[in-house]
Amino acid sequence: MKKITIGARGSKLSLAYVAKVKELLVKNNKDLKEENIYFKAIKTSGDLNLNKNISEIGGKNLFCKEIEESLLKKEIDIAVHSLKDMEANENENLLIGAYVKRNDYRDVIISEKIKNLSDLKDGVKIGSSSKRRELQLKKINNKISVINIRGNIDTRINKINENKLDGIILAAAGVKSLKLDKKISLTFNCEHILPAVGQGIIAVQCRKEDEIKNLIKRINDSATSLCATAERKMLQTIGGDCDTAIGGLAEIENHNLKLKAQLFSDTGQESFEYELTGREADASFIGKSVGEKLLDLARGKFKKNEYYNN
């Protein structure tokens, strides 16, 4: 078999995700050998502009654009992404060929001081670059101070002391993938912090017409795929990007899919929640319905990005 090149960001977390995908591909394709799979690290706009807020750079596809361009140029054969970083609208020439089984979707705090919700007191300083997390934390206590920090997980952990923070908030999936579980001091349930759309999911992307999609589809997790479909259709419907203050989580039980979502107004002063349950086979319809309901609830208090077409 010819060599296969996987492209992704060069961070420790991306390398862990690539290793996971590589392991699954070899395990599920008997003719594919590990020595035939190569890796190419690609720097993205999000990696190159660490001194700016995500909203200042522009919220669309910051951590995926250059990787997708490399895929289109046939410099790589497969792209590995954290799904929460991806646009809801896919490039017409590309395809998400597999969604790896979802990891822990929750958000966590790393801190020496914060062990319980009651420790999120007035004046507590939490590091985060996510508008969603900032506004969700302020719903718990509006006197929490959220300090903008960016960088990989190790960098952000180091900034706790450097910036005299009380803690940082991160995705559990990333922390656990780097085997840093012991550093977690508080795990939020979804009643308090609803995760980002696609959080905890690794997306494996290829060119739509490339035969490699037949190898990739063998590592797809069907339940995760349905949940991702519902969440991403909801995000597409509201016209959101990776800087939109929105949380969304789909879960499946007994072939029924429940999608819960939370959208913040442009001012951040109000939030709108809605959930809908239906047949798992109707994942896309459920996502679209939830998105439309959120827009209706927001009634002009959230400006839809017209880049997205329903």
N, C-alpha and C positions, 0 to 999 in steps of 0.2 A: 504494500500500500504506500502511496505517496505520502510525503510528510504533511502534517497539519500544523498550522501556526495559529495559536491563540493570542489575541490581543486584549490587553486590559491596562488599567492604571498600575503604576509600579509600587504602590504602598504595600505594607505588610498584609493588610486586610485583603487587598485585591489578590495578592499572591496566594493567600489562604483560599480564596474563592476559586481561583484558577486550579489550584491543587485538587480541590473537591470535584470540580467539573472534569478534570483530567482523569481522576480515579473512577468516576462514574462512567465516562466514555469507554475506558479500557474494560471495565467490568461488564458493560452491556453490549460490547461489540467485539466478538471473539477474534476477528481478524485484525483488530487495531492493537498495536504494540505501543507501550509507553515511550520507547525510544524514538518513535515516529512523530511524537507531539512536541512542538517547540513553543516558546513563549516570546512575545515581543511586548515590552513595556512602552506605554504611550502616555505622554503628558497631556493633560486636558486644560482647557481655559480655567477651570476651577482650581487646578493644581498650581497654575502659574500666577494667580492673582490672590494670594493668601492675605494680603494686607487690606483687601476691600471686602465689604459686606457682599453677600450673594446678590442682594437686590441692586447694588451699585453696578455689578458686572452685567446683570441681565439674567433672569431666572430660568431661561429655557436651555436644557440639554448641556449645562456647563461641564458636567463630568462624563459626557458621552460623545459629544460632537466629533472630536478628533478621532476617537476610536471608530466611530461609524464611517468617517471619511476614509480611514485606512482600510476598512472592510470593503467599501465601495471601490476603492482603487486596487483591490485584490492583493494588498500588502499583507493581509492576514486572512484566515479562512473562517475563524470563529471569534466573536467578541463576547467577553464576559462582563456583565454589569451588575451592580446592585440595583434592583428594579426601581427602588424609590428615587433613583437619580434620573430615570429615563422619562422622556416626553410621553404624554398619553397618546399622541399621534405618531405612529411609526412612519419612517421613510418608506415610500411606496416600493422601493427596490430591496428592502430588508425585511427580515422576518424573525420574530422571537420563536425559535424552534423548540425551546424547552424552558420550563420553569422548574428549578430544582426544589425538592420538598422544603417547605417553609421552615425556617429556624424560629427561635423565640421572637415574636413580633413586638414585644413590650419595650418601653423606655426605662432606663435605670439611672440612678445617681451613683457617682463615685465620690466619696467624701469620708473624712475622718470624723465629721461632726453630725452628719445627717443620716439617721438610721430609720426614722419614722416620719410620717406626714406632719406630725406635731412639731418636728424640728425645723420645718419650713416657716420660720418666724419672720417678723418684720425686719427688714434690712439684710436678710441673708443674701449673699452674693453667689449666683449660679452662672457658670460659663456655658454659652450656647450660641450657635450661629443661626438657629432655626426660629423663624417668626412663629410658627405653630407652637413649638415648645414654650417659647416666651409667653405667649398669650394663655396657654393652658396652665402654666405655672402661676400666672397672675390671677387665674380664676380660683386657684387654691388659696392664694394670699396675694392681694394686689400690691402689697408693700415689699414683695421679693424684688431684688435688683438683679436683672439679667444682663450679664456682660458679654459682649460679642467676642468670641474666640473662634479661630479656625485652625485647621491642620489635621494631621492624622491622629489616631487615638493616642499614641504615645506622647505626641506633642501637646495634645489637650490635657492629658493627665499631668504633665510637667507644669502646665500653666496654672494649675491649682495653687502651687506655691509661688510661682513667678508673679502672678497677678493678684495674690492674696485673696483667692476665692475660697468660699466655703465648700464648693463642690462643682461638679460638671454633670450635665445630663447627656446621655448617649443612647444609641440603640443597643439593646441587649444582644442582638445577633452578632454585631461586630465585636463586642467585648468578649463574648463566648467563643467566637471563631478564633480569636487570638489567645484563648485559654487564660483570660484575665478575670475569670468568674469571681475569684476571691476578693477582688477590689470593689465589687458591687456592694454598696451599703443599703440601697433601697431600690426595690422594684415596684414600679407603678402598675396598678391594675387599670383596665381600660375605662373604668368609670371616671378616673381622674385625668389620665393622659391617653387619649386615643392616638394610636401610632400613625405615621405617614402612610400614604397609599403605597402598597408594595413592600413595606418594611419587613425585613427578614427573608426576602426572596432573592435568589440569584437568577438572573435572566441570561439565557444563552442565545446569542443572535447570529444569524448568517445571512448570506445573500438569498433572496427569495427563490431564484432559479437554480441555485447550486445543489448538486446531489448530496452534499454533506448534510443537508437537512434530514436525510434518512438515518444518518448516524445519531444526530442530535436528538431526534424525537424519542429515541429509546430511553433517554434519561428524564423525560418529562414526567412530572408528578401530576396526575389528573386533577386531584382535589385542589392543589395549589394553583394549577392553571385556571380552574373555574373561579377561584377567589380573586386571582389577579385580573381576570377578565372583567368581573363585576366592579372591582375597585378602580381599574383604569378607565372603564367606560364612564363611571361617575365623574372622575377627574376631567376627562375629555368633555363631558357634557357641561360642566360648569366653566370650562375654559381655564383650567388651572395649570400651573407649572411647578417646578420644584421649590419656588419661593412663595407659593400661595399658602396662606395659613389655613390648611385643611387637614383633618384627620379622617381616616377611613379604614374599616376592617371588615372583611367578609369571613364568615366561618360556616362550615358545613356540618350538619348533623342529620342523620337519617334521610339523606338525599335532598334535604332542604337547605337553602343558602340564605343566611341572614347577613345583611349589609348594614352596618351602623356608620354614620358619618357626622362630622362636625365642621362647619364652615364659619370662619370669623369674618366680620364686616371689614371693609377697607380701613376703617379707623381703629379696629381692634377692640372697640368698646362693646360690641355685641357678638354673640355666637348663636348659630342656628343648628339644631340637631334633628336628625331624622333617621329612622331605621325601617327596613322593609325585609320581609321574609317571603321566599317563593321557592319554586322548584330549582334545583341546581342547574338543570338544563337551560333555564331562563336567565343565566348569570348576566348576560349583556343587557337584557331588558331591565333587570333589577337595578343594575348600575345606572342606566339611563334614567330610570324613574326616580331614583334617589337624587341624582344630579339635578333633574328638573324641579323636584320638590324643594331642594336647598335654594335654588335660584328664586323660586316663588316665595319662600320664607324670607329671604334676604331683601326682596322687593327694592332693588336699586341701591342697596347699601353695600353691594359687592359688584365691582365692575368686571364683567366677563371679558376674557381675552378673546377677541374676535379671530385670532389666528386659528382657533379650533372650529371645525365645522361638525355639526351633529349628523 
